Amino acid sequence: MAAEKATNESEIEGEDDLDEEPGEVIESAPPLKVGDERELGSFGLKKKLLKRGHGWETPELGDEVTVHYVGTLLDGTKFDSTRDRGEPLTIKLGNGQVVTGLDQGIITMQKEETSMFTLPPELAYGAAGLNGAVPPNSVVQFEVQLVSWITVVDICKGGGIIKKIMEKGDRNEVPGDLDEVLVKYRVALDDGTVVAETTEEGFEFYVKDGHLCPALPKAVRTMRRGEKAQLVVQPQYAFGEEGRNMSNGVHSIPPSSLLNIDVELVSFKPVIDIIGDSKVFKKILKEGEGAVVANEGATVTISYVARLEDGTVFEKKGIDGEQPLEFITDEEQVIAGLDRAVATMKKGERAILTIHPDFGFGSSEVRRDLAVIPPSSNVVYEVEMLDFFKEKAPSEMSNSEKIEAARMKKEEGNLLFKTGKYQQAGKKYDKAADYISEDESFGDDEEKLAKKLRVACWLNRAACSLKLHDFQGTIKLCSQVLDIEFHNVKALYRRAQAYMETSDFFSAELDIKKVLETDPLHREVKLIQKNLKRLQAESNQRDSKLYINMFARMTRDTPVATKKLKVEKVEDDENVAMEIEMERVGDSSAPPDGEMVVDSC
């Protein structure tokens, strides 16, 4: 009755039952208890749980399942049984090997679960029945035990590479194109001849570089660490129509051969493109602790061995009696590639960094502790993060601590600005402003201090942006200040400079006028006003030349026919003028020659 009621309600709400996937109701409904029965979907298939299974995973259409079942009519008459035959049945779900109702029922089952499925004729043997054992249009029942299943994946969605997962991996991560993988494999032809096999230690390669045949890296990209799988590979993803010739002890592979590959992903080392432009790579040799990384501004302690690409060691820290290196990230205290990569590391992490000269030692020869680094050299660091200390986040601070931290960061930014390190100074001002952002809640006296600091940080950041030719950034920051302090001279002055650099002379002139209204003798502003007038004059002169050239070109390119029309029009105009003059002479009310005619309109 409960199932019937649910169906009626579904019809009243106007749901489209044809769009419903098998098992959808089960996924959204509470789990069945042993002895409970529920309708699956709305086509009359019912499931009664007899024995609970293990875990939470269920098979999918396309998977290979192994089941025991007993099929009976409603009166208990048995018409089929794997138990009577003494061995379970292995089938591929959704492949037409069993009736549709069984496919739809089995995908709701967990491993070792036993359930009773009641199938309407439409999902069973229909009007034809089954060889006299099942009468036409019969409702049938199957008691099913899901012994096990193998997940089957069509990797290329066209049957070119079919993967059967024999043993699942132990994590959710799969390798990326940059990662280095360690695999074991055994390759056989369709007749069982083994044509390739790794040693017991396996074989390492980078996924992007490929190995053996196109199918292997494609399959490895879908595997988890520790996963074992069987691949069935069609020729186009193996060795194609040409096959492979025997050479140096390597077995030949006949043309258009199908391959069966047993493969295990033993492990992989993630490789990360730190900058995003393939100039700083980090290959993780050992995962660090937890999820927290150093990030910018952390005080880090690392050990490392630094080498040239030929293996020459040019520096060591924290190894062979050397002291570890301690530095603050994002302070330009080490080469940029090392700085940026270390900021992504966890405590205890070990990694190999490969650094392009753009983020290393550049195009000059550099002498280090143990060797000279030639110009434009790639360098390799094997680094371990021993420890790091991060500053408190604003959310962990009291209001007075936030204000003090902002003041200190601003002072650090000022020192960097004076030495010409505008990028780094700008980051300090940004960090300072974050501590005392407008979203924070301060008391009246604290808010006055915070506002003053906030405005100073924005103005200083705007000065950095000007130096770095980030004129839109300058305009934005100065506008933030002017939203609070309408006549702030520094903000108007710097914004005027940025407007001039972007050729927005009108806006620049407005800002300059506002400054001079407040301070008519402002020396720097009067200088840029003079410069603005020069730029405006140059711009007007360029525009004038542009229009002169444009009109000259238009005149030169005018067709002869158009010129003829113009001549005729001039003649017509002269005739009209003569007629008007004659009328004027005969009109005593017309003004005498030389007097101005003023149009009424």
QUIGI-V838948 format. One record per backbone hydrogen bond with DSSP energy under -0.5 kcal/mol. NH is the residue of the N-H (numbers start at 1). CO is the residue of the C=O. If there is no record, write none. Layout:
NH&CO  NH&CO
//
This chain:
5&1  6&2  7&3  8&4  9&5  10&6  11&7  12&8  13&9  14&11  15&10  17&15  19&16  20&17  24&21  27&23  28&24  29&25  35&49  36&33  38&47  40&45  41&39  43&40  45&40  46&118  47&38  48&116  49&36  50&114  51&114  54&111  59&109  62&93  63&60  64&150  65&63  65&91  66&148  67&65  67&89  68&145  70&143  71&80  72&141  73&77  74&139  76&73  79&71  80&71  82&69  83&69  85&81  86&82  87&82  89&67  91&65  91&89  93&63  93&91  95&92  97&92  101&123  102&99  103&99  104&100  105&101  106&102  107&103  108&105  109&106  111&54  112&146  113&110  114&51  115&144  116&48  117&115  117&142  118&46  119&117  119&140  123&120  124&121  126&121  128&125  129&125  130&134  133&130  134&130  135&133  137&126  138&126  138&135  140&119  141&72  142&117  143&70  144&115  144&142  145&68  146&113  147&66  147&145  148&66  150&64  151&165  153&163  155&153  155&161  156&161  157&154  162&232  163&153  163&161  164&162  164&230  165&151  165&163  166&164  166&228  167&228  170&225  175&220  175&223  179&176  180&269  181&179  181&205  182&267  183&181  183&203  184&264  186&262  187&196  188&260  189&193  190&258  192&189  195&187  196&187  198&185  202&199  203&183  205&181  207&179  208&177  209&206  210&206  210&207  213&211  214&238  215&237  216&213  217&213  218&214  219&215  220&216  221&217  222&219  223&220  225&173  226&265  227&224  228&167  229&263  230&164  231&261  232&162  233&231  233&259  234&160  234&232  237&234  238&235  240&235  242&239  243&239  244&253  247&250  250&247  251&195  253&244  256&240  257&240  257&254  259&233  260&188  261&231  261&259  262&186  262&260  263&229  263&261  264&184  265&227  266&182  266&264  267&182  269&180  270&268  272&282  274&272  274&280  275&280  281&354  282&272  283&352  284&270  284&282  285&283  285&350  286&350  289&347  294&345  295&343  297&329  298&295  299&389  300&298  300&327  301&387  302&325  303&384  304&317  305&382  306&315  307&380  308&312  309&378  311&308  314&306  315&306  317&304  318&323  322&319  325&302  327&300  329&298  329&327  331&328  337&359  339&335  340&336  341&337  342&338  343&339  344&341  345&342  347&292  348&385  349&346  350&286  351&383  352&283  353&351  353&381  354&281  355&353  355&379  356&279  359&356  360&357  362&357  364&361  366&373  368&366  368&371  370&314  371&314  373&366  374&372  376&362  377&374  379&355  380&307  381&353  382&305  383&351  383&381  384&303  385&349  386&301  386&384  387&301  389&299  396&393  397&394  402&398  403&399  404&400  405&401  406&402  407&403  408&404  409&405  410&406  411&407  412&408  413&409  414&410  415&411  416&412  417&413  418&414  419&415  420&417  421&416  422&420  425&421  426&422  427&423  428&424  429&425  430&426  431&427  432&428  433&429  434&430  435&431  436&432  437&434  440&437  442&440  447&443  448&444  449&445  450&446  451&447  452&448  453&449  454&450  455&451  456&452  457&453  458&454  459&455  460&456  461&457  462&458  463&459  464&460  465&461  466&462  467&463  468&464  469&466  470&465  471&469  474&470  475&471  476&472  477&473  478&474  479&475  480&476  481&477  482&478  483&479  484&480  484&481  485&481  486&484  488&485  489&487  492&488  493&489  494&490  495&491  496&492  497&493  498&494  499&495  500&496  501&497  502&498  503&500  504&499  505&503  508&504  509&505  510&506  511&507  512&508  513&509  514&510  515&511  516&512  517&513  518&514  519&515  522&519  526&522  527&523  528&524  529&525  530&526  531&527  532&528  533&529  534&530  535&531  536&532  537&533  538&534  539&535  540&536  541&537  542&538  543&539  544&540  545&541  546&542  547&543  548&544  549&545  550&546  551&547  552&548  553&549  554&550  555&551  556&552  557&553  558&555  563&559  564&560  565&561  566&562  567&563  568&564  569&565  570&566  571&567  572&568  573&569  574&570  575&571  576&572  577&573  578&574  579&575  580&576  581&577  582&578  583&579  584&580  585&581  586&582  587&584  588&586  590&587  595&592  598&596  599&597
//
